[in-house]
Amino acid sequence: MSGVTARAENFPSLAIRIHYNIADGPFQQPVKFYLDDMKSESKNCSIHDACERVVPSWLVFLDNVPTAILFLLGTMLAGILWWPLAILMLVYNLSAIVLFWALICRHCPHFGTRACPCGYGGIAARHFSRKEGSSFRKVFRRNIAIMYPCWFIPLGTGIYLLHARFSMHLLMIFVAFVVVGFVVIPAISRFVGCKGCELKEQCPWMSSAAAGVSSNR
């Protein structure tokens, strides 16, 4: 007797297990050809959004909302010090995101796909063209400093204000900024958004996190 069983799991990837017990059956060669073809397709997949990782919209939302809150809180801290600084801070925050698309996203293998946890891969492709031939890891390390002011200018401003004009209202804004910027955003990136990313070994952010975890073991 012959038996054929098929099981699909982890959609859209298809895992097929076939048991064929007849030594010289008429379907032996077609089945073998089909299995070889499936193995080849899984290694060099050309089916867009079937073999590539597709990040769901809720995860993109989860990844971006804390950043938006961080920018808002940072702008508030800057505005408490000097209202024109709030405008400059907001403009810089938005400009830093666009610069991130232009300087980093264009070199990412996820550029132009829905595999990017923060959704930048698809958005950046609408405004910029892909850059080939560069190491994503090196490009990321070289240009990530454009985001530092979004974190550290409000941080420094908040520390100064707590010494110069302390109030509970100011303290609450500052604590919220620190928690969102230095706890929530890194936690979401490491344990949710970037956890299943195929490029985490190339990403300085994720590889440094993994190295820190392994060194503590």
DRENMAR-886918 format. One record per residue (C-alpha): residue number from 1; residue in one letter; x, y, z. Coordinates in steps of 0.2 Angstrom, whole numbers, plus 5000, padded with zeros to 4 digits. Example, Ala and Ser with C-alpha at 12.3 -4.5 7.8 and 13.67 -1.06 7.14 Angstrom:
2
{rec 1,A,{5062,4978,5039}}
{rec 2,S,{5068,4995,5036}}
***
This chain:
217
{rec 1,M,{5000,5000,5000}}
{rec 2,S,{5005,5018,4998}}
{rec 3,G,{5002,5033,5009}}
{rec 4,V,{5004,5051,5006}}
{rec 5,T,{5002,5063,5020}}
{rec 6,A,{5004,5082,5018}}
{rec 7,R,{5005,5095,5032}}
{rec 8,A,{5006,5114,5030}}
{rec 9,E,{5012,5124,5045}}
{rec 10,N,{5019,5142,5048}}
{rec 11,F,{5009,5149,5033}}
{rec 12,P,{5015,5156,5021}}
{rec 13,S,{5030,5144,5022}}
{rec 14,L,{5024,5127,5017}}
{rec 15,A,{5030,5112,5026}}
{rec 16,I,{5027,5095,5016}}
{rec 17,R,{5030,5078,5022}}
{rec 18,I,{5027,5064,5010}}
{rec 19,H,{5029,5045,5014}}
{rec 20,Y,{5029,5034,4998}}
{rec 21,N,{5031,5015,5002}}
{rec 22,I,{5031,5008,4984}}
{rec 23,A,{5049,5005,4977}}
{rec 24,D,{5044,5007,4959}}
{rec 25,G,{5028,5017,4958}}
{rec 26,P,{5022,5027,4943}}
{rec 27,F,{5022,5043,4954}}
{rec 28,Q,{5039,5041,4962}}
{rec 29,Q,{5048,5052,4949}}
{rec 30,P,{5035,5066,4949}}
{rec 31,V,{5034,5067,4968}}
{rec 32,K,{5053,5068,4969}}
{rec 33,F,{5054,5082,4956}}
{rec 34,Y,{5040,5091,4966}}
{rec 35,L,{5050,5090,4982}}
{rec 36,D,{5066,5095,4974}}
{rec 37,D,{5057,5110,4967}}
{rec 38,M,{5049,5115,4983}}
{rec 39,K,{5066,5114,4992}}
{rec 40,S,{5074,5125,4978}}
{rec 41,E,{5060,5138,4980}}
{rec 42,S,{5062,5139,4998}}
{rec 43,K,{5080,5143,4997}}
{rec 44,N,{5078,5155,4982}}
{rec 45,C,{5061,5161,4984}}
{rec 46,S,{5054,5173,4971}}
{rec 47,I,{5036,5175,4977}}
{rec 48,H,{5034,5192,4985}}
{rec 49,D,{5025,5193,5001}}
{rec 50,A,{5024,5174,5001}}
{rec 51,C,{5042,5169,5006}}
{rec 52,E,{5047,5186,5013}}
{rec 53,R,{5042,5191,5031}}
{rec 54,V,{5027,5202,5031}}
{rec 55,V,{5025,5213,5047}}
{rec 56,P,{5007,5215,5052}}
{rec 57,S,{5000,5233,5054}}
{rec 58,W,{4997,5231,5072}}
{rec 59,L,{5016,5228,5075}}
{rec 60,V,{5021,5243,5064}}
{rec 61,F,{5008,5254,5075}}
{rec 62,L,{5016,5247,5091}}
{rec 63,D,{5033,5251,5085}}
{rec 64,N,{5029,5269,5080}}
{rec 65,V,{5017,5275,5094}}
{rec 66,P,{5031,5276,5107}}
{rec 67,T,{5042,5285,5096}}
{rec 68,A,{5029,5298,5092}}
{rec 69,I,{5025,5300,5111}}
{rec 70,L,{5044,5302,5114}}
{rec 71,F,{5045,5316,5101}}
{rec 72,L,{5030,5324,5109}}
{rec 73,L,{5037,5323,5127}}
{rec 74,G,{5054,5329,5121}}
{rec 75,T,{5046,5344,5112}}
{rec 76,M,{5036,5348,5128}}
{rec 77,L,{5052,5348,5138}}
{rec 78,A,{5061,5360,5126}}
{rec 79,G,{5046,5371,5126}}
{rec 80,I,{5046,5373,5145}}
{rec 81,L,{5064,5379,5143}}
{rec 82,W,{5061,5391,5128}}
{rec 83,W,{5046,5390,5117}}
{rec 84,P,{5056,5393,5100}}
{rec 85,L,{5066,5378,5105}}
{rec 86,A,{5051,5367,5105}}
{rec 87,I,{5048,5371,5087}}
{rec 88,L,{5066,5368,5083}}
{rec 89,M,{5065,5351,5092}}
{rec 90,L,{5049,5346,5083}}
{rec 91,V,{5057,5350,5066}}
{rec 92,Y,{5073,5341,5070}}
{rec 93,N,{5063,5325,5076}}
{rec 94,L,{5053,5324,5060}}
{rec 95,S,{5069,5328,5049}}
{rec 96,A,{5079,5315,5058}}
{rec 97,I,{5066,5302,5053}}
{rec 98,V,{5067,5307,5034}}
{rec 99,L,{5086,5307,5036}}
{rec 100,F,{5085,5290,5043}}
{rec 101,W,{5075,5284,5027}}
{rec 102,A,{5088,5293,5016}}
{rec 103,L,{5104,5288,5024}}
{rec 104,I,{5100,5271,5032}}
{rec 105,C,{5084,5263,5025}}
{rec 106,R,{5090,5264,5007}}
{rec 107,H,{5104,5252,5011}}
{rec 108,C,{5093,5239,5020}}
{rec 109,P,{5088,5223,5012}}
{rec 110,H,{5071,5226,5018}}
{rec 111,F,{5070,5242,5008}}
{rec 112,G,{5054,5242,4997}}
{rec 113,T,{5046,5227,5007}}
{rec 114,R,{5034,5225,5021}}
{rec 115,A,{5047,5215,5031}}
{rec 116,C,{5053,5231,5041}}
{rec 117,P,{5046,5231,5059}}
{rec 118,C,{5044,5250,5059}}
{rec 119,G,{5036,5251,5042}}
{rec 120,Y,{5050,5262,5035}}
{rec 121,G,{5055,5250,5021}}
{rec 122,G,{5039,5253,5012}}
{rec 123,I,{5038,5272,5016}}
{rec 124,A,{5056,5276,5011}}
{rec 125,A,{5054,5267,4995}}
{rec 126,R,{5041,5280,4990}}
{rec 127,H,{5053,5294,4991}}
{rec 128,F,{5071,5287,4989}}
{rec 129,S,{5079,5274,4977}}
{rec 130,R,{5089,5259,4984}}
{rec 131,K,{5107,5260,4986}}
{rec 132,E,{5117,5244,4982}}
{rec 133,G,{5134,5238,4987}}
{rec 134,S,{5136,5244,5004}}
{rec 135,S,{5136,5235,5021}}
{rec 136,F,{5120,5239,5030}}
{rec 137,R,{5129,5236,5047}}
{rec 138,K,{5142,5249,5043}}
{rec 139,V,{5130,5261,5036}}
{rec 140,F,{5119,5259,5051}}
{rec 141,R,{5133,5262,5063}}
{rec 142,R,{5139,5277,5053}}
{rec 143,N,{5123,5287,5052}}
{rec 144,I,{5113,5282,5067}}
{rec 145,A,{5120,5297,5077}}
{rec 146,I,{5107,5308,5068}}
{rec 147,M,{5094,5301,5080}}
{rec 148,Y,{5104,5304,5096}}
{rec 149,P,{5098,5323,5098}}
{rec 150,C,{5080,5316,5098}}
{rec 151,W,{5084,5307,5114}}
{rec 152,F,{5098,5317,5122}}
{rec 153,I,{5093,5335,5119}}
{rec 154,P,{5077,5333,5129}}
{rec 155,L,{5086,5323,5142}}
{rec 156,G,{5099,5336,5145}}
{rec 157,T,{5085,5349,5145}}
{rec 158,G,{5075,5340,5157}}
{rec 159,I,{5089,5337,5169}}
{rec 160,Y,{5093,5356,5169}}
{rec 161,L,{5075,5361,5171}}
{rec 162,L,{5074,5349,5186}}
{rec 163,H,{5088,5359,5195}}
{rec 164,A,{5082,5376,5189}}
{rec 165,R,{5063,5376,5189}}
{rec 166,F,{5058,5360,5199}}
{rec 167,S,{5039,5356,5199}}
{rec 168,M,{5029,5340,5200}}
{rec 169,H,{5022,5343,5183}}
{rec 170,L,{5040,5344,5175}}
{rec 171,L,{5045,5329,5185}}
{rec 172,M,{5031,5319,5178}}
{rec 173,I,{5035,5324,5160}}
{rec 174,F,{5053,5320,5162}}
{rec 175,V,{5050,5303,5170}}
{rec 176,A,{5038,5299,5156}}
{rec 177,F,{5051,5304,5143}}
{rec 178,V,{5065,5293,5151}}
{rec 179,V,{5053,5278,5153}}
{rec 180,V,{5047,5279,5135}}
{rec 181,G,{5064,5283,5127}}
{rec 182,F,{5075,5272,5137}}
{rec 183,V,{5064,5257,5143}}
{rec 184,V,{5048,5255,5132}}
{rec 185,I,{5056,5259,5115}}
{rec 186,P,{5071,5247,5117}}
{rec 187,A,{5060,5234,5125}}
{rec 188,I,{5048,5234,5110}}
{rec 189,S,{5062,5233,5097}}
{rec 190,R,{5072,5219,5105}}
{rec 191,F,{5058,5208,5111}}
{rec 192,V,{5044,5211,5099}}
{rec 193,G,{5047,5222,5083}}
{rec 194,C,{5065,5216,5079}}
{rec 195,K,{5064,5199,5087}}
{rec 196,G,{5060,5189,5071}}
{rec 197,C,{5069,5200,5059}}
{rec 198,E,{5081,5191,5047}}
{rec 199,L,{5093,5205,5048}}
{rec 200,K,{5096,5206,5067}}
{rec 201,E,{5113,5198,5065}}
{rec 202,Q,{5118,5213,5054}}
{rec 203,C,{5110,5226,5064}}
{rec 204,P,{5121,5235,5077}}
{rec 205,W,{5106,5238,5088}}
{rec 206,M,{5101,5219,5089}}
{rec 207,S,{5118,5212,5088}}
{rec 208,S,{5124,5222,5103}}
{rec 209,A,{5109,5217,5113}}
{rec 210,A,{5112,5199,5109}}
{rec 211,A,{5130,5201,5114}}
{rec 212,G,{5125,5209,5131}}
{rec 213,V,{5113,5195,5134}}
{rec 214,S,{5126,5181,5130}}
{rec 215,S,{5139,5189,5141}}
{rec 216,N,{5128,5189,5156}}
{rec 217,R,{5125,5170,5155}}
***
